[in-house]
Each structure stands twice: as structure tokens, then as C-alpha cells.
Amino acid sequence: MNNAIKWTALSLALLASVGCRLSGKESAGALDPGSVLGLASLEFSSSASCPGSWSFTNAYLADVAVATKSTLTYGDPAKATNGICGGGWTAGSTDVYSLANNAVCEGAETCMRLEWKDKRVLNATGVDLVVYENAFDYSSTGTNRFLEPVIVEVSEDGTSWCGWNPAYSGITNTSDPSFESSVRFPGNYSDLAGITPVLLRSNETRLSSADLFTLTTDSHGTYLKGGGDGFDLDDADFGSSGNGCNTTLRDAIRSGGFVYVRLTTAYSRSSASFPLSNGSFDQTGDIDGVIAQQTGAR
């Protein structure tokens, strides 16, 4: 048994019979922070060794967070800076922070701001930033996935933000019979985090730092070897969105890097443009962590 939450046949039968939800999400395989039910039929592998120490010398973990700390089980922002504890393709992690409203958000949005202590993130070759959220597959096909997409923006001063071109191209009418399958299909999303499951675990050594920024292709499709969603400052879409972003700021970030990254639940910015699955109980993203490929002194 690997380090992930696993269902037994008994737990599936029990959850189906009572129609309950685990961790705030629907019971059909969903594993997401919220109120974890103490069912005897649920098996938990030991998580004592994760996150463990961060041993990736050329992959830099964001280690400072500005976010609202709550009394909820997954309301501690430190869970987004203490390492990465992915559950693999078909399970979520419990070492995450559920986004909430705070002073760095736009209006009533749910978000958090992360940074690298005394460092700035520099523009490297290829993927510059990887965001690890909490997506997971309901089945092995890769077309039926639990998703709570997150908008990613970066900033030099914490006031003006530049993002990519986050979009959902699927069905937005929640009454449409195909709505649920549409919002669960990862191919309907672009330039968003929270789309790819998290495969990386900080306490494991099977991956190198370079692997975390390297794409691979297999039956799951094309994805970063450690999972998560990558963002490149040289991408043509960078600078297409963000409060205060313009070509001058975009180019300055490309040449000099950035200090802050802000992660915002897409649904909280526009529920019409980024509708969520009916299985999303708390309607907010859950952050496991963020890494950068290259940093330098501020």
C-alpha cells in the first residue's frame, strides 16, 4: 500500500448506501479536505514521513504564506509551505490548505499569497513554476477527474499582478445533462492549476529536481513527472490577465523575475466562467505547495 488514502470495497458500499460525503466532496471516490469521516473501512497509510525534509536542491519550495488561518481541519496555511504530499492519480492529499478570503485577495475571492524568503523567482528555461493542488481521477481513463481549478498570478510588489490566460471551454449550464462530465474533463481547462494530480512526495527520492520540471507522456497523457501544473514566464499567454498587468510589467517580470505568487480559486473569481462540479462541497482550491525552478537574491 503506497502513501495514499485508499478505499476498500466495504467503504465504497457503505458510502454509496448512506449517500454521505468524505472530506466535503461526493463519495464516488472523492478524497478532499473538509471533515474527514472516521470510518473503520477506510485505510490510511502512515503519513508520518511526509512531508519530511525538502531534499530537492535545484527545485525551490515556496516557504512564506499570507493567508487566513482557520480552525478547520485544513485551515492551516503552513500546509502549503511544508512540502508536497501528493496522493497519486486517484487519491487526494490531506496535507493541504483550503483557500479562504483574506486581504491579498480581490474582493470576496478565496486565495493565498506565497513567496520564497529573501528570494525572487527567476525566468529559467522551460517551466518556471509548478503548483500542486489536489486534483484526482475518479477512474483510470483520465477523463473523469475531480477538479477545483486555481488561477495563478505573479507579482513584483504584491499590488500589480500578471497571469496567464485561464479558461474553461466546457459546458457552463449546470442544468445541462452533460454538465457534470464536462467540468470533470481536464481537457476543457487551460492555464489553470488544480488540473493535474500530484505525484510528488517530499520524502521520496525516485525523482530528481530536473524531473519536477520535465514532461513525460504515457497512458495518462502528457504531464510533469511529479504531477502538478507548470507555468512558464515565456509562454505567449503570460501577461494576458491580472490586475495592473501590462506589457511593460510583463516584460519586467520576464527579465527580472517576481517575488510573489497568488493562487485564487477560479470559481470565486467567476462562478459563471469557472463552474464547479456538484461534488465540490467547499467550492475552494486546496493547495499542497508551489516550487520554482530557479531563484536569486531580492
FENSUL-V243829 format. One record per residue. N is the residue number from 0. PHI is phi in whole degrees, 0 to 359 (* if undefined). NEAR is the number of other ideal C-beta (glycine too) atoms within 8 Angstrom. Layout:
# FENSUL-V243829
n: <N;N>
phi: <PHI;PHI>
near: <NEAR;NEAR>
This chain:
# FENSUL-V243829
n: <0;1;2;3;4;5;6;7;8;9;10;11;12;13;14;15;16;17;18;19;20;21;22;23;24;25;26;27;28;29;30;31;32;33;34;35;36;37;38;39;40;41;42;43;44;45;46;47;48;49;50;51;52;53;54;55;56;57;58;59;60;61;62;63;64;65;66;67;68;69;70;71;72;73;74;75;76;77;78;79;80;81;82;83;84;85;86;87;88;89;90;91;92;93;94;95;96;97;98;99;100;101;102;103;104;105;106;107;108;109;110;111;112;113;114;115;116;117;118;119;120;121;122;123;124;125;126;127;128;129;130;131;132;133;134;135;136;137;138;139;140;141;142;143;144;145;146;147;148;149;150;151;152;153;154;155;156;157;158;159;160;161;162;163;164;165;166;167;168;169;170;171;172;173;174;175;176;177;178;179;180;181;182;183;184;185;186;187;188;189;190;191;192;193;194;195;196;197;198;199;200;201;202;203;204;205;206;207;208;209;210;211;212;213;214;215;216;217;218;219;220;221;222;223;224;225;226;227;228;229;230;231;232;233;234;235;236;237;238;239;240;241;242;243;244;245;246;247;248;249;250;251;252;253;254;255;256;257;258;259;260;261;262;263;264;265;266;267;268;269;270;271;272;273;274;275;276;277;278;279;280;281;282;283;284;285;286;287;288;289;290;291;292;293;294;295;296;297>
phi: <*;275;279;211;279;240;267;257;300;296;293;296;295;296;295;295;288;263;65;276;239;261;56;84;239;294;281;287;88;283;225;206;305;158;253;285;278;272;271;296;276;270;255;242;284;296;248;299;271;239;279;67;278;276;251;269;288;242;220;251;275;300;233;229;235;243;196;279;267;239;274;294;304;247;255;260;300;299;293;267;232;264;132;243;230;296;258;90;291;241;214;274;254;256;262;222;244;276;301;220;288;202;293;270;277;276;56;266;296;254;201;211;246;236;209;247;307;64;235;236;273;257;282;254;278;83;295;264;217;236;253;253;250;214;288;201;274;280;216;280;284;79;254;231;232;282;224;229;301;231;276;247;222;233;208;273;244;79;244;261;237;240;234;261;231;297;208;238;254;269;286;253;282;293;272;294;301;264;303;299;292;290;286;266;267;296;292;274;240;216;54;227;268;81;254;255;302;262;259;284;228;304;275;259;239;286;245;265;302;297;301;294;246;246;278;222;228;207;297;278;110;254;202;292;299;263;75;78;240;265;225;240;296;271;300;299;280;294;95;281;214;119;289;90;281;214;296;295;293;304;292;295;292;298;273;245;87;217;254;240;234;246;245;234;301;301;300;287;277;204;292;285;279;230;294;248;302;298;278;277;286;265;56;211;288;236;262;268;160;221;234;239;282;215;230;212;293;283>
near: <4;5;10;9;12;8;8;9;6;7;11;9;8;10;12;9;6;6;6;7;11;14;14;10;14;9;11;7;10;15;11;15;14;15;6;9;8;5;8;4;8;12;8;6;10;6;10;4;7;12;11;9;6;8;7;10;5;7;11;12;13;15;7;9;12;10;13;8;6;6;3;7;7;12;11;7;12;8;12;16;12;8;13;15;15;15;14;11;9;11;11;16;12;11;11;15;15;13;16;11;9;10;4;9;12;7;4;5;11;11;16;16;13;14;11;14;6;5;11;12;15;11;10;9;2;7;11;14;15;14;15;14;17;15;14;16;12;11;7;6;6;10;9;10;14;15;13;17;16;16;14;17;13;14;14;10;6;7;6;11;12;14;15;11;9;14;9;14;6;8;8;9;6;7;4;8;3;7;13;8;8;11;14;12;11;11;5;9;11;7;10;15;14;14;12;10;13;18;10;13;10;13;9;7;4;3;9;6;9;7;9;15;13;8;7;8;6;5;4;6;7;5;10;15;11;13;12;16;13;10;15;10;10;6;8;3;8;14;11;7;11;10;7;8;12;7;6;6;13;12;8;9;14;10;6;8;10;10;12;11;16;14;16;16;16;16;14;15;11;7;8;6;10;12;11;11;10;7;10;10;10;9;9;12;17;16;17;15;12;14;14;13;12;10;10;8;5;6>
